[in-house]
Amino acid sequence: MRVIMKKYTIEEACSELGITRQMLNVKCRKLDIKKEKIGRSSYISPQQLKKLKGGKTSPTSKGNDKKTSGGSVNVDERLIERLVAENDYLKKKLDEEGDKVKGSLNVIFQQTERITKLEADNTRLLPYSDPDEIDHKEETKSQPSLMSRLFGKKGK
């Protein structure tokens, strides 16, 4: 008879520990815990979860930790949590700024389309005239004005 051990999903482990997914990844690296990958999901065993709850480091990782101030693991964890929180905040701000840029670009594209349409309407309504001819027309006043051409009135 085979005993099936409960495996915790990453979300369940985070909920159980009361930490974010990023913090869980940091702790797993620090404690040298390998997550079991099945398909597209990762799982943690109950023993690994217990190790994560205890926060005790393995003998190999203790030797690798460099503490400049001689602080405890709790201080390191608080600093890591603070950095993770700051990272999350900065990512959120970056997303907000990205949304603002997207909105601005959308307005620019809409205005560009509007200008293109107005230019097309303008060329359809007003045939191209050489600038010298326009000056000559204004001097002689023999040609109908723009308003006359648009509304069909005869020039004076």
MODELLER restraints for C-alpha pairs under 7 A, 6 or more apart:
rsr = mdl.restraints
at = mdl.atoms
rsr.add(forms.Gaussian(group=physical.xy_distance, feature=features.Distance(at['CA:6:A'], at['CA:45:A']), mean=6.97, stdev=0.5))
rsr.add(forms.Gaussian(group=physical.xy_distance, feature=features.Distance(at['CA:6:A'], at['CA:46:A']), mean=6.94, stdev=0.5))
rsr.add(forms.Gaussian(group=physical.xy_distance, feature=features.Distance(at['CA:7:A'], at['CA:43:A']), mean=5.90, stdev=0.5))
rsr.add(forms.Gaussian(group=physical.xy_distance, feature=features.Distance(at['CA:7:A'], at['CA:44:A']), mean=5.69, stdev=0.5))
rsr.add(forms.Gaussian(group=physical.xy_distance, feature=features.Distance(at['CA:7:A'], at['CA:45:A']), mean=4.94, stdev=0.5))
rsr.add(forms.Gaussian(group=physical.xy_distance, feature=features.Distance(at['CA:7:A'], at['CA:46:A']), mean=6.55, stdev=0.5))
rsr.add(forms.Gaussian(group=physical.xy_distance, feature=features.Distance(at['CA:8:A'], at['CA:43:A']), mean=5.35, stdev=0.5))
rsr.add(forms.Gaussian(group=physical.xy_distance, feature=features.Distance(at['CA:8:A'], at['CA:44:A']), mean=5.09, stdev=0.5))
rsr.add(forms.Gaussian(group=physical.xy_distance, feature=features.Distance(at['CA:8:A'], at['CA:45:A']), mean=6.22, stdev=0.5))
rsr.add(forms.Gaussian(group=physical.xy_distance, feature=features.Distance(at['CA:9:A'], at['CA:42:A']), mean=6.21, stdev=0.5))
rsr.add(forms.Gaussian(group=physical.xy_distance, feature=features.Distance(at['CA:9:A'], at['CA:43:A']), mean=4.63, stdev=0.5))
rsr.add(forms.Gaussian(group=physical.xy_distance, feature=features.Distance(at['CA:9:A'], at['CA:44:A']), mean=6.40, stdev=0.5))
rsr.add(forms.Gaussian(group=physical.xy_distance, feature=features.Distance(at['CA:10:A'], at['CA:42:A']), mean=6.37, stdev=0.5))
rsr.add(forms.Gaussian(group=physical.xy_distance, feature=features.Distance(at['CA:10:A'], at['CA:43:A']), mean=6.01, stdev=0.5))
rsr.add(forms.Gaussian(group=physical.xy_distance, feature=features.Distance(at['CA:13:A'], at['CA:49:A']), mean=6.93, stdev=0.5))
rsr.add(forms.Gaussian(group=physical.xy_distance, feature=features.Distance(at['CA:14:A'], at['CA:20:A']), mean=5.88, stdev=0.5))
rsr.add(forms.Gaussian(group=physical.xy_distance, feature=features.Distance(at['CA:14:A'], at['CA:21:A']), mean=6.11, stdev=0.5))
rsr.add(forms.Gaussian(group=physical.xy_distance, feature=features.Distance(at['CA:14:A'], at['CA:24:A']), mean=6.60, stdev=0.5))
rsr.add(forms.Gaussian(group=physical.xy_distance, feature=features.Distance(at['CA:17:A'], at['CA:53:A']), mean=6.58, stdev=0.5))
rsr.add(forms.Gaussian(group=physical.xy_distance, feature=features.Distance(at['CA:23:A'], at['CA:81:A']), mean=6.74, stdev=0.5))
rsr.add(forms.Gaussian(group=physical.xy_distance, feature=features.Distance(at['CA:23:A'], at['CA:84:A']), mean=6.95, stdev=0.5))
rsr.add(forms.Gaussian(group=physical.xy_distance, feature=features.Distance(at['CA:28:A'], at['CA:34:A']), mean=6.98, stdev=0.5))
rsr.add(forms.Gaussian(group=physical.xy_distance, feature=features.Distance(at['CA:30:A'], at['CA:61:A']), mean=6.83, stdev=0.5))
rsr.add(forms.Gaussian(group=physical.xy_distance, feature=features.Distance(at['CA:31:A'], at['CA:57:A']), mean=5.36, stdev=0.5))
rsr.add(forms.Gaussian(group=physical.xy_distance, feature=features.Distance(at['CA:31:A'], at['CA:58:A']), mean=6.14, stdev=0.5))
rsr.add(forms.Gaussian(group=physical.xy_distance, feature=features.Distance(at['CA:31:A'], at['CA:61:A']), mean=6.63, stdev=0.5))
rsr.add(forms.Gaussian(group=physical.xy_distance, feature=features.Distance(at['CA:33:A'], at['CA:48:A']), mean=6.81, stdev=0.5))
rsr.add(forms.Gaussian(group=physical.xy_distance, feature=features.Distance(at['CA:35:A'], at['CA:42:A']), mean=6.00, stdev=0.5))
rsr.add(forms.Gaussian(group=physical.xy_distance, feature=features.Distance(at['CA:35:A'], at['CA:43:A']), mean=5.65, stdev=0.5))
rsr.add(forms.Gaussian(group=physical.xy_distance, feature=features.Distance(at['CA:35:A'], at['CA:44:A']), mean=5.48, stdev=0.5))
rsr.add(forms.Gaussian(group=physical.xy_distance, feature=features.Distance(at['CA:36:A'], at['CA:42:A']), mean=5.45, stdev=0.5))
rsr.add(forms.Gaussian(group=physical.xy_distance, feature=features.Distance(at['CA:36:A'], at['CA:43:A']), mean=5.06, stdev=0.5))
rsr.add(forms.Gaussian(group=physical.xy_distance, feature=features.Distance(at['CA:36:A'], at['CA:44:A']), mean=6.35, stdev=0.5))
rsr.add(forms.Gaussian(group=physical.xy_distance, feature=features.Distance(at['CA:37:A'], at['CA:43:A']), mean=6.32, stdev=0.5))
rsr.add(forms.Gaussian(group=physical.xy_distance, feature=features.Distance(at['CA:137:A'], at['CA:143:A']), mean=6.09, stdev=0.5))
rsr.add(forms.Gaussian(group=physical.xy_distance, feature=features.Distance(at['CA:143:A'], at['CA:155:A']), mean=6.59, stdev=0.5))
rsr.add(forms.Gaussian(group=physical.xy_distance, feature=features.Distance(at['CA:144:A'], at['CA:154:A']), mean=6.12, stdev=0.5))
rsr.add(forms.Gaussian(group=physical.xy_distance, feature=features.Distance(at['CA:144:A'], at['CA:155:A']), mean=4.09, stdev=0.5))
rsr.add(forms.Gaussian(group=physical.xy_distance, feature=features.Distance(at['CA:145:A'], at['CA:155:A']), mean=6.20, stdev=0.5))
rsr.add(forms.Gaussian(group=physical.xy_distance, feature=features.Distance(at['CA:148:A'], at['CA:154:A']), mean=5.93, stdev=0.5))
rsr.add(forms.Gaussian(group=physical.xy_distance, feature=features.Distance(at['CA:148:A'], at['CA:155:A']), mean=6.24, stdev=0.5))
